[in-house]
Amino acid sequence: MAETSATTGTGEPASRPRKSSWKYIGPGIVVAATGVGAGDLVATLIAGSKFGYTLMWAAVIGCVVKISLAEAAGRWHLATGRTLFDGWRSLGPWTTVYFAIYVVIWGFIYGATAMSSSALPIVALFPDGPGLKFWAIVTGLIGLAFVWFNRYAVFEKVMTVLIGIMFVVVVYVAARVVPDVGASFAGLLPVLPDGSLLYTLGLIGGVGGTITMAAYGYWVNAKGWSNSSWMKVMRLDNRVAYITTGVFVVAMLIVGAELLHASQVALTSGDRGLVDLGAVLEDRFGAGTAKLFLVGFFATSFSSLIGVWHGVSLMFADFVERFRAPAAPADPADPADPAVSEAQAGPAVTERQQRSLPFRAYLLWLTFPPMTLLWLDEPFGLVIAYGVLGAFFMPFLALTLIWLLNSPRTPREWRNGWVSNGMLALAGLLFVVLCVQQVRELPW
């Protein structure tokens, strides 16, 4: 098909260069809403409660690092017309083996975690109603039905509403605790208090840094952005995503510093820490603020649930499709050929994949088998496998993006410059350190 006849999800010719415009924003909102989970917010709260505003600078660096990672994933999709898994596969069969094991084990454990996290605020809002297991199953089934029957456009609108709720609630709570503006700006100066190294690394690498960063390129294609004419739009979209994430992190640090640090209130680790915070807010500001916060907690958790249900299922569908097809050449002669873009990574392909058997099979895998973990303690060996594979994913993403975007697989004009290489190398090093630490902390 000639390039001039290609169209995007907006119905406009794909060949015309795009100007960055707010009206196109979408996939970035989805990745921000998905990447920030309840556990991430608790980790940020605990960092604020222990060190006040001192680690504010780490939150800012974390946003810059993840802007670079997501931009690289989106740039690969748009510049080459190939999906990220297609690129991984060109690096050798080891990537296929790793991803296959990872996506099966990760999905099994994450499904139970996401459903429990979404149920916790509902149980706190309605303590006299059904218990945690009931609400966890209900939220999982709602997420399944929503992703099964809706296409990307509806999914994006719902995610935008959920992140709007998250944004308003988190910023409102931060404003209610009256932040110390001077201390906030002082926290932008890099300082490492005693015992803060792991919290610092966690702030830089944790919030918004999950497999959903790899899914960003798939959402870019689902939006209808399928070639390099959308590059400026994608970059604006990506910056909006991680600036929004940065606002969440800073707001939760403020809450931790002002509400918990001075009074030395300790939170439960994990998602239940947000229920503890709800109780603290009720004591300080009344039931209305506490209930509003729990609504924001639900929006945070449920947006991550449906985001993973959609984004990782898309990745799995692409994985199965590429696995069945002949491997692409490692160094294609013309990776920027628009015919390649339309054939391999266009919006029509994404639409077809959302209706495919592998997409729906993985949706079912995320929903039903994990329900067994709501009654049983997670098997010891599974916990270890999940922890090891999960820890290795972000270094895998950062380092393979460096490999792909510095090779002839990527058109020369879209290969990494020194800034991109530096940021991706920094991300890779950071995630390797976090990986080693996470593996060391596993219950071997």
GUVEX-358311 format. One record per residue (C-alpha): x, y, z. Coordinates in pm, 1 decimal. Layout:
REM GUVEX-358311
      east     north        up
         X         Y         Z
...
This chain:
REM GUVEX-358311
      east     north        up
       0.0       0.0       0.0
     132.9     345.3     -82.6
     227.2     561.5     212.3
     -10.8     839.7     114.0
    -310.7     610.4     152.5
    -226.3     497.8     503.8
    -446.9     639.5     775.6
    -428.4     666.2    1153.0
    -680.3     609.2    1427.1
    -787.9     972.4    1386.6
    -866.4     921.4    1016.7
    -584.1    1147.9     897.6
    -315.3    1050.3     643.6
     -26.5     886.1     827.1
     243.4    1033.6     603.0
     190.8    1395.3     708.2
     435.7    1507.7     980.2
     257.6    1569.3    1308.3
     292.5    1870.9    1532.0
     293.7    1788.5    1901.4
     -50.4    1876.0    2032.5
    -237.2    1820.1    2358.2
    -539.3    1689.6    2166.7
    -347.9    1370.0    2080.0
    -246.4    1282.4    2438.0
    -356.3     933.1    2537.4
    -112.7     639.6    2560.0
      99.5     833.0    2810.8
    -201.9     877.3    3037.8
    -262.9     503.0    3012.7
      95.8     411.8    3101.3
      99.5     657.5    3393.5
    -228.0     524.0    3533.0
    -111.2     164.3    3496.0
     242.7     207.4    3621.8
     157.9     380.3    3949.8
      17.3     113.1    4179.7
     -88.0     120.6    4542.8
     233.3     -47.2    4656.6
     438.8     223.5    4483.0
     249.5     495.9    4667.1
     306.8     320.3    5000.1
     680.7     294.2    4931.5
     686.7     667.9    4857.8
     488.5     745.2    5172.8
     728.8     541.6    5383.9
    1028.2     721.2    5229.1
     865.9    1055.4    5317.0
     781.9     939.7    5668.9
    1140.5     831.9    5734.7
    1336.6    1109.8    5562.3
    1092.7    1397.6    5517.3
    1159.0    1601.8    5203.8
    1523.8    1495.1    5176.7
    1469.2    1250.9    4889.4
    1261.1    1480.9    4668.1
    1550.2    1494.4    4420.4
    1534.9    1115.9    4375.5
    1170.8    1138.5    4266.4
    1265.0    1394.7    4000.5
    1554.3    1183.8    3867.9
    1325.0     880.6    3860.1
    1082.6    1062.6    3633.1
    1361.4    1166.8    3393.9
    1497.0     809.9    3379.9
    1155.9     664.2    3300.1
    1078.8     932.6    3042.9
    1392.6     810.9    2863.6
    1292.9     444.4    2887.0
     936.1     490.9    2764.6
    1050.9     728.2    2487.7
    1294.8     463.7    2367.7
    1021.3     197.3    2358.3
     784.8     428.2    2170.0
    1061.4     542.3    1932.9
    1141.8     181.7    1841.7
     779.6     112.7    1744.7
     740.7     431.3    1538.9
    1083.5     439.3    1373.8
    1098.4      74.7    1266.0
     733.7     -25.1    1230.6
     821.7    -333.0    1436.6
     689.7    -423.2    1779.4
     918.5    -446.3    2078.1
     892.3    -823.3    2097.3
     979.6    -842.2    1727.4
    1293.7    -646.6    1812.1
    1373.7    -869.2    2109.5
    1335.4   -1176.9    1894.0
    1594.6   -1042.8    1649.9
    1847.9   -1047.3    1937.0
    1829.4   -1424.7    1965.9
    1612.0   -1707.6    2102.4
    1715.7   -1635.8    2463.6
    1474.8   -1339.6    2468.7
    1184.2   -1564.7    2369.8
    1266.1   -1816.1    2643.1
    1299.7   -1543.4    2906.4
     979.1   -1363.6    2811.2
     775.2   -1685.7    2789.7
     870.7   -1791.4    3143.1
     838.6   -1439.7    3278.9
     497.3   -1356.2    3138.5
     339.3   -1681.3    3263.9
     469.7   -1667.7    3621.8
     442.4   -1289.6    3654.6
      82.5   -1289.5    3531.1
     -20.8   -1562.2    3776.1
     110.4   -1377.2    4081.7
      24.9   -1027.4    3963.2
    -337.0   -1121.2    3893.7
    -396.5   -1205.2    4260.4
    -204.4    -897.9    4376.8
    -402.3    -660.3    4153.4
    -738.2    -804.0    4254.3
    -654.6    -788.4    4626.9
    -523.8    -432.4    4593.8
    -843.5    -318.9    4419.2
   -1058.6    -488.2    4684.0
    -885.4    -335.5    4987.9
   -1030.7      18.7    4957.0
   -1378.0    -121.3    4884.6
   -1365.0    -327.3    5206.2
   -1246.2     -17.6    5396.6
   -1530.7     191.2    5248.9
   -1792.6     -77.1    5322.8
   -1667.2    -262.9    5631.2
   -2005.9    -428.2    5694.2
   -2027.0    -570.2    5340.0
   -1870.5    -881.1    5185.4
   -1507.5    -958.9    5260.5
   -1183.2    -911.2    5070.2
   -1200.3   -1232.0    4866.0
   -1548.9   -1148.0    4734.9
   -1452.6    -798.0    4623.0
   -1122.2    -921.0    4478.1
   -1307.8   -1167.7    4256.5
   -1563.7    -902.7    4157.8
   -1294.8    -650.6    4055.1
   -1110.9    -919.3    3856.8
   -1427.6   -1017.4    3670.9
   -1517.1    -653.8    3599.2
   -1166.4    -594.7    3464.1
   -1193.8    -907.1    3248.3
   -1531.9    -807.6    3103.7
   -1426.0    -447.9    3043.6
   -1109.0    -535.9    2850.2
   -1273.2    -827.9    2669.0
   -1561.0    -626.4    2521.5
   -1405.3    -280.4    2473.0
   -1152.0    -153.9    2223.8
    -862.5      79.7    2293.0
   -1055.8     407.9    2250.8
   -1299.9     326.3    2533.8
   -1019.1     182.2    2745.6
    -820.2     505.7    2710.4
   -1118.4     722.3    2811.9
   -1181.1     516.7    3126.1
    -811.3     527.1    3218.5
    -817.1     905.3    3174.6
   -1109.2     930.9    3418.9
    -931.9     707.8    3671.9
    -604.5     900.2    3654.3
    -804.8    1223.4    3689.1
    -952.4    1090.2    4013.0
    -607.6     980.9    4132.6
    -458.0    1318.9    4048.4
    -728.1    1526.2    4218.8
    -732.2    1313.3    4534.1
    -356.0    1287.9    4581.5
    -296.1    1658.9    4517.6
    -591.1    1751.6    4744.2
    -454.8    1541.6    5032.3
    -106.4    1689.2    4984.3
    -256.3    2038.6    4996.1
    -455.7    1955.3    5311.1
    -142.8    1861.6    5503.8
       8.0    2204.5    5411.1
     348.9    2132.5    5255.6
     661.8    2313.0    5367.3
     757.3    2483.4    5039.4
    1105.8    2576.6    5154.7
    1185.6    2221.7    5265.2
    1044.4    2090.2    4935.8
    1287.1    2299.5    4730.5
    1571.8    2210.9    4966.7
    1493.2    1845.8    4897.9
    1590.8    1895.1    4533.2
    1956.2    1911.3    4644.7
    2097.7    1556.0    4622.4
    2164.5    1431.0    4974.8
    2183.2    1074.8    5109.9
    2094.6    1052.3    5480.7
    2216.2     747.8    5672.6
    2015.8     439.6    5582.0
    1845.9     602.5    5283.2
    2026.2     434.5    4991.3
    1768.4     162.8    4924.3
    1478.5     406.5    4963.3
    1652.9     640.0    4717.7
    1704.1     365.4    4461.5
    1344.3     256.8    4509.4
    1214.3     608.4    4446.7
    1422.8     644.8    4131.4
    1344.7     302.3    3990.5
    1016.8     193.6    4145.3
     720.9     420.4    4084.5
     585.8     378.8    3733.2
     862.2     137.1    3639.1
     702.5    -196.2    3545.4
     635.1    -415.3    3244.0
     380.3    -149.9    3140.4
     673.1      62.4    3020.6
     732.6    -204.4    2757.4
     359.5    -198.2    2676.8
     377.8     174.6    2596.9
     476.8     113.9    2233.8
     180.1    -119.2    2189.6
     -58.6     147.9    2319.7
     107.0     398.3    2084.4
      18.4     167.7    1793.4
    -331.9     108.0    1931.1
    -384.6     484.9    1931.7
    -315.6     486.5    1558.6
      41.1     615.9    1567.0
     222.5     376.7    1337.7
     518.1     559.9    1182.8
     779.4     825.9    1251.1
     548.3    1115.3    1154.5
     405.1    1075.7    1508.1
     741.2    1100.8    1684.3
     692.3    1454.8    1822.5
     343.1    1369.1    1941.6
     469.2    1054.7    2115.2
     743.5    1246.8    2292.3
     498.9    1507.8    2424.4
     261.4    1231.9    2530.7
     540.9    1048.4    2713.0
     657.8    1360.4    2898.0
     303.9    1432.7    3013.7
     283.9    1074.5    3145.1
     590.1    1091.8    3363.0
     543.6    1450.4    3475.2
     202.2    1333.7    3598.0
     372.9    1041.0    3769.5
     620.6    1286.5    3922.7
     333.1    1489.1    4067.7
     198.0    1171.6    4233.1
     537.4    1090.3    4381.7
     599.7    1442.6    4510.3
     246.9    1465.3    4655.2
     284.5    1134.9    4840.5
     628.7    1237.7    4968.8
     467.7    1554.7    5104.7
     196.3    1351.3    5277.1
     456.5    1117.6    5424.1
     678.5    1404.8    5537.2
     407.1    1626.3    5686.3
     153.8    1374.4    5813.6
     369.5    1081.6    5917.9
     729.2    1202.0    5965.1
     660.4    1449.5    6246.3
     425.6    1217.4    6436.9
     636.1     905.6    6369.6
     336.2     710.4    6242.2
     436.1     375.5    6092.0
     249.9     226.4    5797.8
     205.6    -137.3    5708.2
     421.9    -225.2    5407.5
     241.5    -315.4    5087.0
    -101.8    -207.7    4972.4
    -254.2    -225.3    5323.5
     -44.2      76.3    5415.3
    -294.0     294.1    5228.9
    -573.9     165.1    5451.9
    -359.6     272.0    5749.2
    -319.9     615.5    5591.4
    -696.8     638.4    5549.3
    -733.1     590.6    5925.0
    -469.9     860.3    5992.0
    -650.2    1102.1    5757.7
    -982.1    1034.1    5930.7
    -830.7    1117.8    6270.2
    -673.6    1436.9    6135.1
    -925.9    1569.5    5880.5
   -1247.0    1374.3    5929.4
   -1435.1    1089.8    5758.9
   -1500.6    1284.2    5436.5
   -1131.9    1324.0    5352.3
   -1061.9     962.3    5449.0
   -1337.4     830.7    5220.8
   -1223.0    1053.3    4935.5
    -872.3     914.7    4977.3
   -1003.2     557.6    4966.0
   -1181.6     640.0    4638.6
    -846.3     762.1    4503.0
    -683.1     443.0    4636.3
    -938.5     236.6    4441.0
    -879.3     440.7    4123.3
    -504.2     382.1    4161.5
    -538.8       6.8    4207.1
    -813.6     -59.2    3953.8
    -642.6     146.4    3681.5
    -333.1     -70.7    3726.9
    -549.9    -383.4    3705.2
    -723.7    -299.6    3378.2
    -405.6    -145.0    3237.1
    -215.2    -470.8    3285.6
    -513.2    -678.5    3170.3
    -504.9    -481.1    2842.8
    -137.5    -394.3    2785.9
      31.4    -719.5    2886.3
    -234.7    -921.3    2703.2
    -144.1    -722.2    2389.9
     221.6    -805.4    2445.8
     136.5   -1173.6    2491.3
     -72.4   -1176.8    2172.4
     219.8   -1022.6    1983.4
     457.9   -1273.3    2144.2
     246.8   -1566.9    2019.4
     210.2   -1413.7    1672.1
     585.3   -1350.8    1635.0
     669.2   -1694.2    1776.8
     462.6   -1859.8    1505.5
     603.3   -1641.5    1226.2
     954.3   -1669.2    1075.8
    1206.9   -1456.5    1262.0
    1270.0   -1111.0    1117.5
    1624.6   -1044.6     994.6
    1854.8    -897.3    1256.1
    1957.1    -610.8    1029.6
    1674.8    -542.6     782.3
    1782.6    -348.4     477.0
    1508.8     -90.9     513.1
    1346.6    -110.6     858.8
    1167.7     217.8     800.3
     974.4      93.9     495.6
     611.3     204.3     546.5
     492.6    -131.8     420.3
     672.5    -290.0     716.0
     507.6     -41.9     950.2
     159.5    -111.7     821.9
     212.5    -487.0     813.4
     375.4    -532.6    1152.3
     280.2    -258.6    1397.8
     -15.0     -59.9    1265.7
    -344.4      10.3    1445.1
    -528.1    -248.8    1234.2
    -288.2    -513.7    1365.9
    -349.5    -400.8    1723.9
    -724.8    -414.3    1668.3
    -695.6    -768.0    1533.0
    -474.3    -875.2    1822.5
    -730.7    -746.5    2074.6
    -979.6    -992.7    1924.2
    -732.0   -1280.1    1899.7
    -735.3   -1605.5    2092.3
    -392.9   -1543.8    2259.8
    -506.9   -1199.4    2384.4
    -820.1   -1345.8    2539.9
    -642.8   -1654.2    2669.8
    -396.0   -1436.3    2860.1
    -684.7   -1227.1    2994.0
    -832.9   -1546.8    3136.8
    -491.8   -1646.8    3273.8
    -462.3   -1313.9    3457.2
    -811.0   -1352.0    3605.7
    -906.7   -1707.7    3701.5
    -597.6   -1910.3    3806.5
    -474.1   -1626.7    4038.6
    -803.0   -1647.5    4231.1
    -670.3   -1965.2    4393.2
    -399.5   -1755.2    4561.3
    -671.0   -1557.0    4742.5
    -727.8   -1865.0    4958.5
    -378.3   -2011.4    4965.8
     -45.4   -1865.7    5067.0
     166.8   -1817.7    4758.6
     379.8   -2130.5    4705.3
     734.4   -2069.5    4826.2
     903.8   -2167.6    4500.0
     664.2   -1950.7    4299.4
     744.3   -1647.6    4516.9
    1114.7   -1693.7    4449.1
    1066.2   -1742.7    4073.7
     837.7   -1438.2    4054.6
    1083.1   -1222.9    4249.7
    1383.8   -1323.0    4040.7
    1210.0   -1283.2    3702.8
    1046.6    -956.0    3806.2
    1375.7    -812.1    3927.4
    1543.6    -895.0    3598.8
    1277.0    -744.2    3372.7
    1365.6    -374.4    3401.8
    1740.9    -429.4    3340.6
    1639.6    -653.7    3048.1
    1422.6    -373.7    2905.0
    1682.5     -98.5    2947.3
    1976.8    -294.3    2810.5
    1793.3    -446.8    2511.8
    1667.4    -100.2    2413.6
    2028.0      22.9    2408.0
    2115.7    -273.2    2187.5
    1823.9    -226.6    1946.4
    1845.8     151.6    1915.0
    2218.3     158.1    1838.5
    2204.2    -106.0    1564.5
    2109.1    -109.3    1194.5
    1769.8    -243.1    1305.5
    1679.6     123.3    1365.4
    1693.6     386.4    1086.9
    1999.1     606.2    1138.3
    1807.8     928.5    1207.8
    1619.9     763.6    1497.4
    1910.0     585.6    1664.5
    2020.6     685.9    2011.0
    2221.3    1001.1    2064.8
    2458.2    1044.0    2355.4
    2182.4    1172.9    2584.4
    1956.6     874.1    2516.7
    2244.4     630.0    2554.7
    2350.4     794.9    2878.5
    2000.3     786.4    3029.3
    1936.1     427.3    2922.4
    2277.2     320.1    3055.9
    2198.0     496.3    3384.9
    1860.6     320.2    3395.5
    2022.7     -15.3    3320.4
    2281.7      31.4    3596.8
    2017.2     146.2    3843.3
    1790.4    -148.4    3771.1
    2079.5    -395.6    3792.4
    2154.3    -265.9    4144.1
    1785.4    -286.7    4237.9
    1771.3    -635.0    4086.6
    2063.3    -759.0    4298.6
    1907.8    -608.0    4609.8
    1565.6    -756.7    4539.6
    1712.2   -1102.7    4478.9
    1909.3   -1076.0    4804.3
    1590.5    -994.6    4996.7
    1396.5   -1293.7    4862.8
    1293.2   -1563.2    5116.9
    1540.0   -1820.9    4984.4
